[in-house]
Amino acid sequence: MATSDYLTGFGGSFESEAVPGALPKGRNSPQRPAFGLYAEQVSGSAFTAPRAENRRSWLYRMRPTADHRPFARYHGAPLLAPGTVDALIAPNRLRWDPPADLPADADFVDGLVTMLANRDPADLEGIAIHLYRAQKSMVDRLFANADGELLIIPQSGTLRLITELGRIALAPGWIGLIPRGMRFRVEVDGEARGYVAENHGAMFRLPELGPIGSNGLANARDFETPVAAYEDVERPCELIQKYLGALWTTTLDHSPLDVVAWHGNLVPWRYELARFNAIGSISFDHPDPSIFTVLTSPSDVPGRANADFVIFPPRWLVGEDTFRPPWFHRNVMSEAMGLISGAYDAKADGFAPGGLSLHNLMSGHGPDVASWQAASTAELTPHKIDATMAFMVETCWPYVPTRFALDRAQSDYDQAWADFPKATLP
């Protein structure tokens, strides 16, 4: 899709119409919208949320979304949100190879597999981490998630997200977001794999920059929202909805992607991770990984995130007398990490693209022995970490693995820290 197929910016108000004259001017809900369209507001926040926090869009569509029959339980997607394990969870560090047994011959919905979760979606807090494997397009099927917004992180293969507000092409190296409740389908050419962070809490937004100043990290101008594009399709269409952790289905007699025009600030978007402006030390010591935060979902406790989406992109390391890989640490936050491409600079092996790792709160972690030895003896000239892209979804709530995940965790992950030599005192 060309750049002209997108509007640019983050958090601002946009407008788009696929048919000239379809978007009313000066009022949101005229008595008779143009062409007999229906005015419908979709609200991502409470009506009385502060103006800066209020997210909503007005849609002008061929039929109202209220036109559907009762939902019934959906029996596909057997590994999506199957529930976390009920037994006590040990505070062990966990890591996974890219699972070889993700659903085959499935579309995006049926190919979703829940790995980690915390909190009940009804609490409007917490986050879940899923993997996906899609080998065929969704045809006459759509998905909507009432439990939270979906941050989609491709690892291989390109997705086409066909949403109520327009169309988004999403390749590895990009991320895309679908707001809570928005209907969409996913098309693929061949196999596509990746990750999904399902955010049940406050909507993702750009972090404050504080002493960094007015520039750096992710720039609002680099986020792209699609222009209006509608379907006029008169044939049965299945709608699958996630609600309170379960999947439900109903059948419509038409495609609900019939929004001809829209305006507002509750929108799907995409962002190219290569545009992230990394900030780092130019003197000494290793900055906290919070300087790599692309998006944040705040909790009720200031400074303690419900979820942060953090990336570790190509960047220069120049600190003098400094151990440059991520240092050994324990954290009150819980960290789930994925690898999109290349190698992660704190692990020599065992962490492959498409894999996942988990370090829950106060679990000691850091570089493995080989990475520590290499970094401890390296000549400290300016060095560029290149050809890599890792990410982390950090949360204040401990993650609980699903049974699928626990049964497939690497059995020898702890060996990464097993052979460190003891320090020798004088």
Residue pairs with C-beta under 8 A, 6 or more apart in sequence:
1 167
1 168
1 169
1 226
3 224
4 227
5 166
5 167
5 226
5 227
6 224
6 225
6 226
6 227
6 270
7 14
7 16
7 224
7 225
7 226
7 227
8 221
8 222
8 223
8 224
8 225
9 220
9 221
9 223
9 225
10 205
10 206
10 218
10 220
10 223
10 269
11 205
11 206
11 220
11 265
12 220
12 265
13 263
13 264
13 265
14 225
14 263
14 264
14 265
14 267
15 23
15 261
15 262
15 263
15 264
16 23
16 165
16 166
16 226
16 227
16 228
16 261
16 262
16 263
17 23
17 60
17 228
17 260
17 261
17 262
18 227
18 228
18 229
18 230
18 260
18 261
19 35
19 260
19 261
21 34
21 35
22 34
22 35
22 37
22 60
22 260
22 261
23 60
23 261
23 262
23 263
24 30
24 33
24 34
24 39
24 60
28 39
28 41
28 58
29 39
29 41
29 58
30 39
33 39
33 60
34 60
35 260
37 60
37 61
37 62
37 260
37 261
38 60
38 61
38 62
38 63
38 64
39 58
39 59
39 60
40 58
40 59
40 60
40 61
40 64
40 65
41 56
41 57
41 58
41 59
42 56
42 57
42 59
42 179
42 181
42 182
42 264
42 266
43 55
43 56
43 266
44 55
44 56
44 149
44 179
44 180
44 181
44 203
44 266
45 53
45 54
45 55
45 56
45 203
47 54
49 55
54 265
55 179
55 203
55 264
55 265
55 266
56 264
56 265
56 266
57 165
57 262
57 263
57 264
57 265
57 266
57 267
58 262
58 263
58 264
59 164
59 165
59 259
59 261
59 262
60 259
60 260
60 261
60 262
61 164
61 230
61 256
61 258
61 259
61 260
62 230
62 232
62 254
62 258
62 260
63 254
63 256
63 258
65 183
65 256
67 252
68 239
68 250
68 252
69 250
69 251
70 250
71 241
71 243
71 248
71 249
71 250
72 248
72 249
72 250
73 246
73 247
73 248
73 249
74 240
74 247
74 248
74 249
76 109
76 110
76 240
76 247
77 109
77 110
77 111
77 112
77 240
77 247
78 103
79 103
79 112
79 113
79 114
79 402
79 404
80 109
80 112
80 113
80 114
80 130
80 242
80 247
81 114
81 117
81 128
81 242
81 245
81 246
81 247
82 114
82 402
82 403
82 404
83 245
83 402
83 403
84 117
84 400
84 401
84 402
84 403
85 400
85 401
85 402
85 403
85 406
89 400
89 401
91 360
91 362
91 363
92 363
92 414
93 357
93 358
93 359
93 360
93 363
93 365
93 413
93 414
94 357
94 358
94 401
94 405
94 406
94 409
94 410
94 413
95 350
95 351
95 355
95 356
95 357
95 358
95 409
95 410
95 413
96 115
96 355
96 356
96 357
96 405
96 408
96 409
96 410
97 352
97 355
97 408
97 410
98 193
98 352
98 353
98 354
98 355
99 113
99 131
99 408
101 408
102 111
102 113
102 131
102 132
102 133
102 193
103 110
103 111
103 113
103 133
104 133
104 135
105 135
105 136
106 133
106 134
106 135
106 136
107 134
107 135
107 136
107 137
107 138
107 141
107 186
107 188
108 132
108 134
108 138
108 143
108 159
108 185
108 186
108 188
108 192
109 138
109 141
109 143
109 186
109 240
111 132
111 133
111 134
111 135
112 130
112 131
112 132
112 196
113 130
113 131
113 132
113 133
113 404
114 128
114 129
114 130
114 402
114 404
114 405
115 129
115 130
115 131
115 356
115 401
115 402
115 404
115 405
116 128
116 129
116 336
116 356
116 358
116 399
116 400
116 401
116 402
116 405
117 126
117 127
117 128
117 129
117 399
117 400
117 402
118 126
118 127
118 128
118 334
118 395
118 397
118 398
118 399
118 400
119 125
119 126
119 127
119 200
119 201
119 397
120 126
120 245
121 147
121 148
121 200
121 244
121 245
122 244
123 200
124 200
124 201
125 200
125 201
125 299
125 306
125 397
126 200
126 201
126 306
126 395
126 397
127 148
127 197
127 198
127 199
127 200
127 201
127 297
127 306
127 307
127 393
127 395
127 397
128 148
128 197
128 198
128 200
129 195
129 196
129 197
129 198
129 336
129 356
129 393
129 399
130 195
130 196
130 197
130 198
131 193
131 194
131 195
131 196
131 354
131 356
132 192
132 193
132 194
132 195
132 196
133 191
133 192
133 193
134 157
134 159
134 186
134 188
134 191
134 192
134 193
135 188
135 190
135 191
135 192
136 188
137 185
137 186
137 187
137 188
138 185
138 186
138 187
140 235
140 236
140 237
140 238
140 255
141 185
141 237
141 238
141 239
141 240
142 183
142 184
142 185
142 237
142 238
142 239
142 240
142 255
142 256
142 257
143 183
143 184
143 185
143 186
143 239
143 240
143 241
143 242
144 181
144 182
144 183
144 184
144 239
144 240
144 241
144 242
145 178
145 180
145 181
145 198
145 241
145 242
146 180
146 181
146 241
146 242
146 243
146 244
147 180
147 198
147 200
147 242
147 243
147 244
147 245
148 180
148 198
148 199
148 200
148 201
149 177
149 178
149 179
149 180
149 198
149 199
149 203
149 204
150 177
150 178
150 196
150 197
150 198
150 199
151 175
151 176
151 177
151 196
151 197
151 198
151 199
151 204
151 295
151 309
152 159
152 161
152 170
152 175
152 176
152 177
152 178
152 194
152 195
152 196
153 175
153 194
153 195
153 196
153 197
153 338
153 340
153 391
154 170
154 171
154 172
154 173
154 174
154 175
154 192
154 193
154 194
154 340
155 172
155 193
155 194
155 195
155 338
155 339
155 340
155 341
155 353
155 354
156 172
156 191
156 192
156 193
156 194
156 353
156 354
157 172
157 188
157 189
157 190
157 191
157 192
157 193
157 194
158 169
158 170
158 171
158 172
158 188
158 189
158 192
159 169
159 170
159 171
159 176
159 186
159 187
159 188
159 192
159 194
160 167
160 168
160 169
160 170
160 186
160 187
160 188
161 167
161 168
161 169
161 170
161 176
161 178
161 184
161 185
161 186
161 268
162 184
162 185
162 186
162 187
162 231
162 257
163 178
163 182
163 183
163 184
163 226
163 257
163 268
164 182
164 183
164 184
164 256
164 257
164 259
164 262
165 182
165 225
165 226
165 228
165 259
165 262
165 267
165 268
166 225
166 226
166 227
166 228
166 229
166 268
167 226
167 229
168 176
168 224
168 226
168 268
168 269
168 270
169 270
170 176
170 270
172 194
172 340
172 341
173 272
173 273
173 274
173 340
173 341
173 389
174 270
174 271
174 272
174 273
175 270
175 271
175 273
175 294
175 309
176 268
176 269
176 270
176 271
177 204
177 268
177 269
177 270
178 184
178 268
179 203
179 266
179 267
179 268
180 203
182 268
183 239
183 256
183 257
184 257
184 268
185 257
193 354
195 338
195 356
195 391
197 307
197 309
197 393
199 297
199 306
199 307
201 297
201 299
201 306
201 307
202 297
202 298
202 299
202 306
203 297
204 295
204 296
204 297
204 307
204 309
205 295
205 296
205 297
206 217
206 218
206 220
206 295
206 296
207 217
207 290
207 293
207 295
207 296
207 308
209 215
209 216
209 217
212 279
212 291
215 277
216 277
216 279
217 276
217 277
217 278
217 279
217 291
217 292
217 293
217 294
218 271
218 275
218 276
218 277
218 294
218 295
219 275
219 277
222 271
222 272
222 275
223 269
223 270
223 271
224 269
224 270
224 271
225 267
225 268
225 269
226 268
228 259
228 260
228 261
228 262
230 257
230 258
230 259
230 260
231 255
231 257
231 258
232 255
232 258
233 254
233 255
233 257
233 258
234 253
234 254
235 253
235 254
235 255
236 251
236 252
236 253
237 251
237 252
237 253
237 254
237 255
237 256
238 249
238 250
238 251
238 252
239 249
239 250
239 251
239 252
239 256
240 247
240 248
240 249
241 247
241 248
241 249
241 250
242 248
271 294
273 294
273 311
273 313
273 340
273 389
274 313
276 292
276 294
276 311
276 313
278 291
278 292
278 313
278 315
279 287
279 291
280 287
280 291
280 315
280 316
280 317
280 318
280 319
281 287
281 318
281 319
281 322
282 318
282 319
283 319
283 320
284 319
284 320
284 321
284 322
285 319
285 322
286 319
286 322
286 323
286 324
286 326
286 327
289 310
289 312
289 326
289 392
290 308
290 310
292 310
292 311
292 312
292 313
293 308
293 309
293 310
294 309
294 310
294 311
295 308
295 309
296 305
296 307
296 308
296 309
297 305
297 306
297 307
297 308
298 305
298 306
299 305
299 306
299 396
301 396
304 333
304 396
305 333
305 394
305 395
305 396
306 395
306 396
306 397
307 393
307 394
307 395
308 333
308 392
308 393
308 394
308 395
309 391
309 392
309 393
310 391
310 392
310 393
310 394
311 389
311 390
311 391
311 392
312 344
312 345
312 388
312 389
312 390
312 391
312 392
313 388
313 389
314 384
314 385
314 386
314 387
314 388
314 389
315 384
315 385
316 382
316 383
316 384
316 385
317 324
317 382
317 383
317 384
317 385
318 382
318 383
319 380
320 380
321 380
322 380
323 375
323 376
324 375
324 378
324 380
324 383
325 345
325 346
325 367
325 371
325 372
325 375
326 345
326 346
326 366
326 367
327 366
328 364
328 365
328 366
328 367
329 364
329 365
329 366
330 362
330 363
330 364
330 365
331 359
331 361
331 362
332 361
332 362
332 396
333 361
333 394
333 395
333 396
334 358
334 359
334 360
334 361
334 394
334 395
334 396
334 397
334 398
334 399
335 358
335 359
335 360
335 365
335 392
335 393
335 394
336 356
336 357
336 358
336 392
336 393
336 394
336 395
336 399
337 344
337 351
337 356
337 357
337 358
337 359
337 390
337 391
337 392
337 393
338 354
338 355
338 356
338 390
338 391
338 392
338 393
339 351
339 352
339 353
339 354
339 355
339 389
339 390
339 391
340 353
340 389
340 390
340 391
341 353
341 387
341 388
341 389
342 353
342 386
342 387
342 388
342 389
342 390
343 351
343 388
344 351
344 388
344 390
345 371
345 385
345 388
346 366
346 367
346 368
346 371
347 367
347 368
347 371
347 416
348 368
348 370
348 371
348 374
349 370
350 368
350 410
350 413
350 416
351 357
357 413
358 399
358 401
359 365
360 398
360 399
361 398
364 417
365 417
366 372
366 417
367 375
368 416
368 417
369 416
369 417
369 418
369 419
369 420
372 420
401 409
